[in-house]
Amino acid sequence: PLGPGGSGMTSALQESPSKLRRDLGSLQAAYDALLRERTDFSARLADADQQRASAVAEIGRLRRERQELSREVRALKQELHDQEAEVKHCRQAVDEATRREQKATTTCKSVREATEVQLEELMRQVESVRSQRAAEVSDWKSRCESKARVVLAKEEEIHQLQEVI
């Protein structure tokens, strides 16, 4: 026991000063090593805190980016829906133009049977209608093909955005 008047105190006093200096030097070196470790640990802890803060900020940024991409996807889906409706309308118009052309052709055949004079006049009218309807059909077909290409491009863009998300 090392207390007042204890034998431990007596034995410590009896040790040589050089041994005590060595022990003190060892203790000082150990203390210095512990201080270095503590400083090193504090630096690593601060670095870890910095990395954590950076990770939290990056997570926030990625969440905002994901929300923005989700909004873009919704907008693109709506645009795609609108364009699909327009393509449907174009197809209906093409079908209607085709029905008109078929009706005109049928009318032309029945009139041809009636008289030759009327046939010539009707043939001129039919050619005019055919030309006009063919131009309409061609125009509608071009529009539909253009819209279809746009729709395909939007679908590809949505697919790419969904892969990103």
Salt bridges, closest charged atoms under 4 A:
ASP23 OD2 - LYS19 NZ 3.21
GLU58 OE2 - ARG61 NH2 2.55
GLU65 OE1 - ARG61 NH1 2.67
GLU68 OE1 - ARG71 NH2 2.86
GLU79 OE2 - LYS154 NZ 3.12
GLU86 OE2 - LYS147 NZ 3.21
GLU96 OE1 - ARG99 NH2 2.96
GLU96 OE2 - ARG100 NE 3.52
GLU121 OE1 - ARG124 NH2 2.86
GLU127 OE2 - ARG130 NH1 3.22
GLU136 OE2 - ARG133 NH1 2.97
ASP139 OD2 - ARG143 NH2 3.17
GLU163 OE2 - HIS159 NE2 2.64
